Amino acid sequence: MAEVRFDGRVAIVTGAGGGLGRTHALLLASRGAKVVVNDLGGAFDGTGAGTTMAEKVAEEIRSAGGEAVPNYDGVDTWQGGQAIVKTALDAFGKVDILINNAGILRDKSFMKMDEEDIDKVLSVHLKGAFNVTKAAFPVMRENNYGRIVMTTSATGLYGNFGQANYGAAKLGLVGFMNTLKIEGARYNILVNTIAPIAGTRMTATVMPPDMVDKLKPDYVSPIVAYMCSEECTDSGIVFVAGAGYFSRAVMVEGPGITLDAKKGISIEDIRDRLEDIKKLEGAQPFNQSNEEIARLSAALA
């Protein structure tokens, strides 16, 4: 079978100085992509900065015969997002692929979490993806081609103690994808999301060492790379991947019930029908909010 290739394609991978970002960048480069290796070079809590991490991965790619340039800008500012994309344009002339992977952790119970813990995590994960995507999107639109990958997590999808800031940011990225897939469709810009289960310096804080060893980032990168390929025709999907396991996560809405609004709806009506309201048998996903409104309109007709 033909090999999936990225010859002639230019990719930006944020947070690519280690962990998942590094393996994404190395895999894309090994298949012909020209890669901008972005990493602020700080600690996993977002403090500090340096050039070593991004430069080291870029050199790995170049030593293997690939093409790569490092970038050291933070994703958490508008200017940083613009500078990251400018690095791609200056070095390679375009942007075809964007993997929004940069992230930090500031884990605390909600009662102990302060404003900076919330703002910094939201700025890197959620606003960071906005910043870099906002800079890259016009370039992709002009070329009528783009592949964008967001990075969510099980915490965003299902929750985890001590990660209210992180979970809010990660589920926000799914909402971002859901709208961007609609706005990008006419320009052949596809947007999907990965929910990785991987052992990295970030997850090492919440995973036992033996799990970190088993959940290598290398096992996640193949599906991320596929989402970045010309062969991918899906948009708006959340893929879960880890240790050889691959699946799809989806938000669904149950069939629900319809009460007669003309007769008035009481608190007791809700109480008495709550189990029917909560049922998920026959649940379905929606591609966009208008589909949900259409279903409601049909039920009321």
DAKA-V654658 format. One record per residue. N is the residue number from 1. RES is the residue in three letters. PSI is psi in degrees with one decimal (999 if undefined). Layout:
N|RES|PSI / N|RES|PSI
This chain:
1|MET|149.9 / 2|ALA|141.3 / 3|GLU|140.5 / 4|VAL|122.1 / 5|ARG|161.6 / 6|PHE|27.2 / 7|ASP|131.4 / 8|GLY|-5.3 / 9|ARG|147.0 / 10|VAL|126.7 / 11|ALA|141.5 / 12|ILE|128.8 / 13|VAL|115.3 / 14|THR|150.6 / 15|GLY|39.0 / 16|ALA|11.7 / 17|GLY|-8.9 / 18|GLY|177.1 / 19|GLY|-137.3 / 20|LEU|-43.4 / 21|GLY|-40.9 / 22|ARG|-47.5 / 23|THR|-33.4 / 24|HIS|-48.5 / 25|ALA|-43.8 / 26|LEU|-40.1 / 27|LEU|-45.8 / 28|LEU|-43.4 / 29|ALA|-36.4 / 30|SER|-18.7 / 31|ARG|16.1 / 32|GLY|-6.7 / 33|ALA|147.4 / 34|LYS|129.0 / 35|VAL|133.3 / 36|VAL|114.9 / 37|VAL|101.2 / 38|ASN|132.5 / 39|ASP|130.3 / 40|LEU|-25.9 / 41|GLY|19.9 / 42|GLY|-169.3 / 43|ALA|167.2 / 44|PHE|-7.8 / 45|ASP|5.3 / 46|GLY|1.5 / 47|THR|151.6 / 48|GLY|172.9 / 49|ALA|160.2 / 50|GLY|166.4 / 51|THR|-9.7 / 52|THR|-45.1 / 53|MET|-51.2 / 54|ALA|-42.2 / 55|GLU|-38.2 / 56|LYS|-43.6 / 57|VAL|-40.3 / 58|ALA|-38.4 / 59|GLU|-35.6 / 60|GLU|-44.4 / 61|ILE|-46.1 / 62|ARG|-37.9 / 63|SER|-27.2 / 64|ALA|4.1 / 65|GLY|4.6 / 66|GLY|-178.1 / 67|GLU|128.0 / 68|ALA|148.5 / 69|VAL|145.4 / 70|PRO|157.7 / 71|ASN|138.1 / 72|TYR|13.1 / 73|ASP|146.7 / 74|GLY|143.3 / 75|VAL|-12.3 / 76|ASP|4.6 / 77|THR|155.4 / 78|TRP|-43.5 / 79|GLN|-37.5 / 80|GLY|-44.1 / 81|GLY|-43.3 / 82|GLN|-40.5 / 83|ALA|-35.4 / 84|ILE|-45.9 / 85|VAL|-36.8 / 86|LYS|-36.1 / 87|THR|-42.6 / 88|ALA|-44.4 / 89|LEU|-40.6 / 90|ASP|-38.1 / 91|ALA|-38.8 / 92|PHE|-7.1 / 93|GLY|-6.9 / 94|LYS|178.7 / 95|VAL|123.0 / 96|ASP|-31.8 / 97|ILE|135.5 / 98|LEU|121.4 / 99|ILE|109.1 / 100|ASN|93.9 / 101|ASN|-18.5 / 102|ALA|138.5 / 103|GLY|160.3 / 104|ILE|168.6 / 105|LEU|138.2 / 106|ARG|75.5 / 107|ASP|127.5 / 108|LYS|154.5 / 109|SER|153.4 / 110|PHE|-37.6 / 111|MET|-27.4 / 112|LYS|-6.4 / 113|MET|132.9 / 114|ASP|178.3 / 115|GLU|-40.0 / 116|GLU|-37.4 / 117|ASP|-37.0 / 118|ILE|-51.6 / 119|ASP|-41.8 / 120|LYS|-42.4 / 121|VAL|-43.4 / 122|LEU|-38.1 / 123|SER|-39.6 / 124|VAL|-50.6 / 125|HIS|-58.1 / 126|LEU|-56.1 / 127|LYS|-33.1 / 128|GLY|-43.6 / 129|ALA|-38.9 / 130|PHE|-47.1 / 131|ASN|-49.5 / 132|VAL|-39.6 / 133|THR|-39.2 / 134|LYS|-35.4 / 135|ALA|-34.7 / 136|ALA|-30.2 / 137|PHE|-44.9 / 138|PRO|-33.3 / 139|VAL|-44.5 / 140|MET|-42.3 / 141|ARG|-42.5 / 142|GLU|-36.7 / 143|ASN|-1.9 / 144|ASN|39.9 / 145|TYR|135.0 / 146|GLY|146.0 / 147|ARG|119.1 / 148|ILE|134.4 / 149|VAL|124.5 / 150|MET|160.9 / 151|THR|108.2 / 152|THR|-161.6 / 153|SER|167.9 / 154|ALA|-30.1 / 155|THR|-41.5 / 156|GLY|-39.4 / 157|LEU|-35.4 / 158|TYR|-14.3 / 159|GLY|155.8 / 160|ASN|136.5 / 161|PHE|136.5 / 162|GLY|8.4 / 163|GLN|42.3 / 164|ALA|-40.7 / 165|ASN|-46.6 / 166|TYR|-44.7 / 167|GLY|-40.9 / 168|ALA|-42.6 / 169|ALA|-43.0 / 170|LYS|-37.6 / 171|LEU|-29.3 / 172|GLY|-34.2 / 173|LEU|-31.5 / 174|VAL|-41.9 / 175|GLY|-39.2 / 176|PHE|-47.2 / 177|MET|-43.5 / 178|ASN|-34.8 / 179|THR|-40.4 / 180|LEU|-31.6 / 181|LYS|-34.0 / 182|ILE|-46.3 / 183|GLU|-25.5 / 184|GLY|-14.2 / 185|ALA|-44.2 / 186|ARG|-13.8 / 187|TYR|16.7 / 188|ASN|35.4 / 189|ILE|112.2 / 190|LEU|140.4 / 191|VAL|121.1 / 192|ASN|174.4 / 193|THR|140.2 / 194|ILE|135.9 / 195|ALA|88.9 / 196|PRO|146.4 / 197|ILE|97.3 / 198|ALA|150.0 / 199|GLY|111.6 / 200|THR|179.7 / 201|ARG|-23.3 / 202|MET|-50.2 / 203|THR|-15.1 / 204|ALA|-18.7 / 205|THR|-18.1 / 206|VAL|-1.7 / 207|MET|146.4 / 208|PRO|151.3 / 209|PRO|-37.7 / 210|ASP|-32.4 / 211|MET|-39.4 / 212|VAL|-40.9 / 213|ASP|-35.7 / 214|LYS|-27.7 / 215|LEU|67.3 / 216|LYS|138.2 / 217|PRO|-29.4 / 218|ASP|-26.4 / 219|TYR|-15.8 / 220|VAL|-35.1 / 221|SER|-33.6 / 222|PRO|-39.8 / 223|ILE|-30.7 / 224|VAL|-44.4 / 225|ALA|-39.3 / 226|TYR|-41.8 / 227|MET|-23.2 / 228|CYS|-2.6 / 229|SER|162.6 / 230|GLU|-26.8 / 231|GLU|-21.6 / 232|CYS|126.7 / 233|THR|1.3 / 234|ASP|151.9 / 235|SER|140.7 / 236|GLY|24.7 / 237|ILE|140.6 / 238|VAL|115.6 / 239|PHE|138.7 / 240|VAL|137.3 / 241|ALA|139.3 / 242|GLY|131.6 / 243|ALA|33.3 / 244|GLY|-4.8 / 245|TYR|132.8 / 246|PHE|136.7 / 247|SER|178.9 / 248|ARG|135.1 / 249|ALA|140.1 / 250|VAL|143.2 / 251|MET|127.5 / 252|VAL|163.6 / 253|GLU|129.2 / 254|GLY|167.5 / 255|PRO|-28.1 / 256|GLY|-167.6 / 257|ILE|162.4 / 258|THR|116.1 / 259|LEU|157.8 / 260|ASP|98.5 / 261|ALA|-28.7 / 262|LYS|-27.6 / 263|LYS|-5.3 / 264|GLY|146.8 / 265|ILE|124.8 / 266|SER|165.6 / 267|ILE|-38.4 / 268|GLU|-32.2 / 269|ASP|-41.9 / 270|ILE|-47.4 / 271|ARG|-45.6 / 272|ASP|-22.1 / 273|ARG|13.4 / 274|LEU|-41.4 / 275|GLU|-35.9 / 276|ASP|-38.0 / 277|ILE|-36.9 / 278|LYS|-14.4 / 279|LYS|140.6 / 280|LEU|-1.1 / 281|GLU|126.7 / 282|GLY|13.2 / 283|ALA|154.8 / 284|GLN|150.4 / 285|PRO|161.7 / 286|PHE|140.6 / 287|ASN|-24.5 / 288|GLN|165.7 / 289|SER|-30.0 / 290|ASN|-29.7 / 291|GLU|-38.3 / 292|GLU|-42.2 / 293|ILE|-39.1 / 294|ALA|-40.5 / 295|ARG|-40.4 / 296|LEU|-41.2 / 297|SER|-41.0 / 298|ALA|-38.8 / 299|ALA|-28.6 / 300|LEU|-11.8 / 301|ALA|999
